[in-house]
Amino acid sequence: MALDLEEQEQVEELKAWWKQHGLYVLAGVSAFVIGVAGWKAWGYWGQKQSTEASLLFERAMQATASNDLKAAKELSGRIMENHGRTGYAAPAAWLAGKTNYATGDLKSAQAQYQFALEHAKDAGLEQMARLRLASILLDQKNYAEALKQLEGAHDPAFDALFANLKGDVLLAQGNSAAANAAYKEALAKLEAKSPLKAVVEMKLDGIGG
């Protein structure tokens, strides 16, 4: 339940990121390619790649929204394989990771979140990939690596999600006192209407916080 709510929070962050930055990413890639003097053929190729990737990504998002996980995975994979140089590759990898996680393929999900983390051109997307990667490492009981992912610098908008997941890792390690502090930090950072707030409160109650 908690993981589902965290996923909802991150999906909303991804939608907000894409609404705010998607066109700029595409415009930035196109402007760079077009601006290279004498490379008209390359400019045409770059524009074509970005346009195709954009259409595929939109279809992948629609497939995810309609719970067609097979289509979402296939479309995201096509973007990563055929349009890896575009600004759509990292978001597609994040989406593929989410889809594979939902179907229980943790190994593929981990690889795709790592790809998104390494290729993200936006700090928000990078941080969402880091959160999901840390979640998988927690599932694998690789607590040290999970904490390593969560200890890096991140935008304050993600403070609550990072603190909540850090609390989960610390609690799994048996460090109740540190987990208590992390959950309290998450609770302080969450908005009043966040569906995750009640979950964090339950976690605190469970460890006597």
MIDRENDO-355200 format. One line per 4 residues: their letters; for each residue z, x, y negated of C-alpha. Coordinates in Angstrom, 2 decimals. Each point is the difference from the previous one (the first is absolute). Example, Ala and Ser with C-alpha at 12.3 -4.5 7.8 and 13.67 -1.06 7.14 Angstrom:
MIDRENDO-355200
AS	7.80/12.30/4.50  -0.66/1.37/-3.44;
//
This chain:
MIDRENDO-355200
MALD	0.00/0.00/0.00  0.97/2.74/-2.41  -3.14/1.95/0.83  -2.12/-3.09/-0.61;
LEEQ	1.57/-0.47/-3.43  -0.45/3.66/-0.85  -3.64/-0.32/1.05  -0.39/-3.03/-2.27;
EQVE	1.45/1.98/-2.90  -2.46/2.82/0.66  -2.99/-2.29/0.45  0.80/-1.56/-3.36;
ELKA	0.23/3.50/-1.48  -3.40/0.85/1.52  -1.56/-3.17/-1.40  1.47/0.71/-3.42;
WWKQ	-1.17/3.61/0.17  -3.51/-0.99/1.02  -0.21/-2.70/-2.68  1.07/2.50/-2.64;
HGLY	-1.72/3.16/1.18  -2.77/-0.93/2.41  -2.76/-0.24/-2.56  1.20/3.16/-1.70;
VLAG	-0.13/1.91/3.26  -3.54/-1.14/0.61  -0.98/0.66/-3.60  1.60/3.44/0.07;
VSAF	-1.82/1.02/3.16  -3.30/-1.31/-1.30  0.45/1.62/-3.42  0.73/3.36/1.58;
VIGV	-3.02/-0.15/2.27  -2.35/-1.27/-2.69  1.27/2.59/-2.46  -1.12/2.98/2.07;
AGWK	-3.14/1.18/-1.75  -3.11/0.21/2.11  1.48/-1.79/2.99  -1.76/-3.33/-0.28;
AWGY	-0.50/-0.37/3.71  3.64/0.78/0.66  0.97/-2.47/-2.71  -1.99/-2.74/1.67;
WGQK	1.54/0.84/3.37  3.52/-0.03/-1.45  -0.49/-3.37/-1.65  -1.45/-1.45/3.19;
QSTE	2.93/1.33/2.03  2.57/-1.44/-2.39  -1.70/-3.38/-0.11  -0.19/-0.22/3.79;
ASLL	3.62/1.12/0.33  1.08/-2.60/-2.56  -1.63/-2.82/1.93  1.47/1.18/3.29;
FERA	3.46/0.31/-1.50  -0.14/-3.51/-1.42  -0.95/-1.30/3.45  2.81/2.00/1.59;
MQAT	2.51/-1.52/-2.44  -1.30/-3.48/0.78  0.24/0.67/3.74  3.60/1.16/-0.41;
ASND	0.87/-3.09/-2.04  -1.42/-2.25/2.74  1.81/2.04/2.70  -3.26/1.17/1.56;
LKAA	1.46/3.37/0.92  -2.93/1.10/2.15  -2.45/-0.45/-2.88  2.38/1.60/-2.49;
KELS	0.35/3.07/2.22  -3.75/0.29/0.58  -0.89/-0.36/-3.69  2.67/2.45/-1.13;
GRIM	-1.18/2.50/2.60  -3.58/-0.25/-1.28  1.16/0.83/-3.52  2.00/3.03/1.15;
ENHG	-2.82/1.26/2.22  -3.02/-0.69/-2.19  1.41/-0.05/-3.55  2.78/2.58/0.16;
RTGY	-0.89/1.51/-3.38  0.38/-3.23/-1.93  3.12/-1.35/-1.65  0.19/-2.66/2.70;
AAPA	0.75/2.33/2.91  3.76/0.32/-0.56  0.60/-3.74/-0.59  -2.04/-0.72/3.14;
AWLA	2.10/2.48/1.96  3.18/-1.70/-1.22  -1.38/-3.37/1.04  -1.04/1.35/3.41;
GKTN	3.45/1.47/0.46  1.59/-3.35/-0.78  -2.31/-1.73/2.48  0.64/2.48/2.79;
YATG	3.73/-0.18/-0.59  -0.16/-3.78/0.35  -1.77/0.36/3.36  2.47/2.61/1.28;
DLKS	-2.28/3.04/-0.21  2.51/2.30/-1.72  -1.92/3.19/0.69  -3.12/-1.24/-1.80;
AQAQ	2.06/-1.54/-2.78  1.80/3.28/-0.60  -3.29/1.92/-0.22  -1.47/-2.51/-2.43;
YQFA	3.03/-0.07/-2.27  -0.07/3.79/-0.02  -3.69/-0.15/-0.98  0.82/-2.44/-2.82;
LEHA	2.87/2.20/-1.16  -2.20/3.09/-0.16  -3.05/-1.65/-1.57  1.54/-2.51/-2.41;
KDAG	-1.32/0.30/-3.53  2.77/-2.22/-1.36  3.74/0.71/0.05  0.87/-3.59/0.90;
LEQM	-2.17/-0.01/3.09  1.31/3.42/1.01  3.57/-1.28/-0.16  -0.79/-3.12/2.03;
ARLR	-1.59/2.19/2.67  3.10/2.22/-0.02  2.25/-3.04/0.51  -1.99/-1.23/2.97;
LASI	-0.18/3.48/1.51  3.79/0.29/-0.31  0.40/-3.38/1.71  -2.03/1.19/2.97;
LLDQ	1.99/3.23/0.21  3.17/-2.12/0.03  -1.41/-2.05/2.88  -0.68/3.25/1.83;
KNYA	3.61/1.13/-0.66  -1.33/2.97/-1.95  2.71/-0.41/-2.61  -0.27/3.42/-1.63;
EALK	-3.71/-0.43/-0.73  0.54/-3.57/-1.17  2.61/1.14/-2.53  -2.30/2.82/-1.10;
QLEG	-2.67/-2.56/-0.87  2.51/-2.09/-1.95  1.54/2.82/-2.01  -3.12/0.81/-2.00;
AHDP	-0.48/-1.04/-3.62  -1.34/-3.51/-0.49  -0.58/-2.59/-2.69  3.14/-1.95/-1.00;
AFDA	-1.80/-3.23/0.95  0.41/1.07/3.63  3.69/0.98/-0.24  1.28/-3.05/1.87;
LFAN	-2.43/0.36/2.91  0.72/3.72/0.38  3.77/-0.51/-0.18  -0.04/-2.87/2.48;
LKGD	-2.02/1.94/2.55  2.15/3.07/-0.55  3.02/-2.16/0.81  -1.65/-1.08/3.26;
VLLA	-0.63/3.61/1.01  3.52/1.12/-0.89  1.51/-2.93/1.88  -2.11/0.85/3.06;
QGNS	1.39/3.53/-0.22  3.53/-1.42/0.04  0.76/0.91/-3.62  1.43/-3.34/-1.13;
AAAN	1.49/1.28/-3.24  -3.30/1.45/-1.23  -1.87/-3.09/1.18  2.45/-2.17/-1.95;
AAYK	-0.73/1.95/-3.18  -3.77/-0.23/0.57  0.12/-3.77/0.54  2.07/-0.45/-3.15;
EALA	-2.57/1.98/-1.93  -2.78/-2.19/1.43  1.91/-3.16/-0.89  0.47/1.18/-3.57;
KLEA	-3.73/0.68/-0.37  -1.32/-3.22/1.56  -1.05/-2.90/-2.17  2.16/-3.12/0.26;
KSPL	-2.77/-2.02/1.68  -1.06/2.67/2.48  0.03/-1.32/3.60  1.26/3.42/1.08;
KAVV	3.24/-0.40/-1.96  1.65/-2.30/2.54  -0.95/2.37/2.81  1.57/2.99/-1.74;
EMKL	3.14/-2.04/-0.67  0.21/-0.82/3.71  -0.32/3.67/0.86  2.84/0.85/-2.37;
DGIG	2.18/-2.72/1.46  -0.74/1.32/3.48  1.39/3.45/-0.82  2.86/-1.25/-2.13;
G	-1.62/0.66/-3.34;
//
